[in-house]
């Protein structure tokens, strides 16, 4: 069944301190190698285990990085973005956009306020029927002994 997928978009400021392995994440994207269709932004492709980003815990794979130390990442080539991160210094401030997937019901098959849940009556009748069958089977088994 087709389901409509919506996204909750939030922004957050994340401050990281560069560690032995850098900031602890890899990026993809840029005007020369779009990662997301019709979006030339810079995205987190991988969080390195025990890196600065992993230890902080807020940056996630798939997050879009909007700025580094206040410098906007719009319309940058991938290599220019990489250079910006490498030269960002020891304490780095990232403006990040998180997209959280929110899944809704089937397209066009639900009216406003209508639930996807199974009605309680259906559940209760089913449980009652199973109980009756189990009791009947138990009584028959007991009579044979």
Helices and strands as residue ranges (DSSP letters): E 3-17, E 25-29, E 42-47, H 52-56, E 64-68, E 71-72, H 78-86, E 91-106, H 120-144
